[in-house]
Amino acid sequence: MLWGKQDFSAIKEWEKGIETDPGYTGNYYNAAKYYYLTRDKVWSIIYGELFVAMESYSRRTDEIKDLLLESYKKLFTDADMSKDQDAHNPFVTAFITVMNHQSSVAVGGITPGSLTMIRTRFIIEWF
């Protein structure tokens, strides 16, 4: 209802919902869409990836997969990935640092193949 009224505080409710019931996919879906419309590149990717992992075969999944592709493009086409991000959040800083190391893969463009490699390298380096 808040989002329908263009009340941007709706994100607080979706994130509270994620904390309260991590298995409810609707909160991830809405949070991913919300952050995609902001300048934040990290959280649209995080929430989008989680949503797709949890709800893999629905119409909403197709929508979020497209959003993810565009989010990754936005992330890697920005010369300064940390621009417009929450610099005070250690998780966001770590995420950007690891993603910066994947820039060489993204040079040829973001495709399903390069995205698979970026994700794989990200996971290996993150852990």
PyMOL commands that set and color helices and strands:
alter all, ss='L'
color gray80, all
select helices_A, chain A and resi 3-5+10-20+25-36+42-54+59-77+90-100+103-106+112-126
alter helices_A, ss='H'
color red, helices_A
deselect
rebuild
show_as cartoon
